[in-house]
């Protein structure tokens, strides 16, 4: 009797362990299935050239997108002023005056310096190439003490440097013209976007209401709840990223200036832009500054490395925790996987948008699971 009861208890315990293991495996499979569906959908959209069409469409309607983004970012300030009994029209005009005033002040203070540094840096490129060649000569001479023939490698490297110099000399006018054309096109789109955003901001509160009116009555509450969650997540992310970029630009400019690097504002701006990409971005932005620093002198190169390391320590220990916090609530492994997937399909632009897109997908999947409880149905939980 006791033996049978004991055997029965052992069987129940073993069965519970098997069920728990099965649930964990199903959870893993459920997560992998979601990732596989995202990858498959992205691949099919790319193969069907949907992204090429969307890219061309985005270029055409970029002023509308820029205006929508500006209105979306300015709307909380307008709502705050409205809560203080200021008419919305007056609040919109006041916010836009502050925005335009800040942009003009920023351009007035930084644009002449940027132009001068770009001109000086372009003029210093031949000297930098000469210094690179001298540095390589020293490296190759250090190998001459050993019985090691690197003449072929040396000739190939020198040939590559000469080709780079010739390409810069021959293609510089076309490159400057192309860059100028791109800057003018972006400037025109941005100006049109400011105008579009100004008119959108007046009725931005009604846009969401109009979208809700198109939804069936039974879905309106869910749509509004989901929209508020995505809006809060994206707004916190965008505001945090802009704040961190500004702090990185300021501190990096100071550090690279102290290090003695040519055109420190340009490299600091590049570091701030690449900082949008989590984890990989700071290293991408650091490479050009360090290379140019060592071509100037070993002391400048070491100073650039120290500046970049200090700024990264400040960002990781102060900027990100204080400003970003746990805004996205994403695991680092999830972010890295999304960066690799989006980089494969969309390049550098994909790495920039990977984190907010995945964060939005997580918000949507979490919302759907709360309403439908898909996970419990798949796993078999009551």
Residue pairs with C-beta under 8 A, 6 or more apart in sequence:
23 379
23 380
23 381
26 378
26 379
26 380
27 375
27 379
30 375
30 378
30 379
34 365
35 337
38 341
38 361
39 341
42 341
42 345
43 345
45 51
46 345
51 345
51 346
58 65
62 189
62 193
63 189
63 190
63 192
63 193
63 195
63 196
64 193
64 196
65 193
66 189
66 190
66 192
66 193
66 194
66 196
66 197
67 192
67 193
67 194
67 195
67 196
67 197
67 198
67 199
67 200
68 196
68 197
68 200
69 193
69 197
70 99
70 193
70 194
70 197
70 200
70 201
71 197
71 200
71 201
71 204
72 204
72 235
73 235
73 238
73 239
74 92
74 95
74 96
74 99
74 197
74 201
75 201
75 204
75 205
76 235
77 91
77 95
78 88
78 91
78 92
78 95
78 201
78 204
79 205
81 90
81 91
81 94
81 95
82 88
82 91
86 94
88 202
88 205
89 202
92 198
92 201
92 202
95 201
96 198
96 201
100 194
110 265
113 265
114 265
114 266
114 269
117 262
117 263
117 264
117 265
117 266
118 263
118 266
120 262
120 263
121 262
121 263
121 266
122 172
124 262
125 168
126 165
128 292
128 295
128 296
129 161
129 164
129 165
131 295
131 296
132 161
132 295
133 158
133 161
135 294
135 295
136 154
136 157
136 158
136 161
140 150
140 154
143 150
200 207
208 227
212 220
212 223
212 224
215 223
222 367
222 371
225 367
226 363
226 364
226 367
229 363
229 367
230 360
230 363
230 364
233 327
233 328
233 356
233 359
233 360
233 363
234 356
234 359
234 360
236 327
237 324
237 327
237 328
237 355
237 356
237 359
238 356
240 323
240 324
240 325
240 327
241 276
241 324
243 319
243 323
244 275
244 315
244 319
244 320
244 323
244 324
245 272
245 273
245 275
245 276
246 272
247 314
247 315
247 319
247 323
248 268
248 271
248 272
248 275
248 311
248 315
248 319
249 268
249 269
249 271
249 272
251 310
251 311
251 314
252 264
252 267
252 268
252 271
252 272
252 307
252 308
252 311
253 264
253 265
253 268
255 306
255 307
255 308
255 310
255 311
256 264
256 267
256 268
256 289
256 304
256 307
257 264
258 303
258 307
259 293
259 300
259 303
259 304
259 306
259 307
260 296
260 297
260 299
260 300
260 303
261 267
261 289
261 292
261 293
261 296
261 300
261 303
261 304
262 292
262 296
267 285
267 288
267 289
267 292
270 285
270 288
270 289
271 282
271 285
271 286
271 289
271 308
271 311
272 285
273 285
274 281
274 282
274 284
274 285
275 281
275 282
275 285
275 315
276 352
277 284
277 339
277 348
277 351
277 352
278 335
278 339
278 355
279 332
279 335
279 336
279 339
280 339
280 351
281 351
282 308
282 312
282 315
286 304
286 308
289 304
289 308
290 301
290 304
290 305
290 308
292 304
293 300
293 301
293 302
293 303
293 304
293 305
294 300
294 301
294 304
295 301
328 335
328 355
328 356
328 359
329 359
329 362
330 355
330 358
330 359
330 362
334 358
335 354
335 355
335 358
338 354
338 355
338 357
338 358
339 351
339 354
339 355
341 350
341 354
342 350
342 351
342 353
342 354
342 357
343 350
343 351
343 354
344 350
346 353
368 374
369 375
375 381
376 382
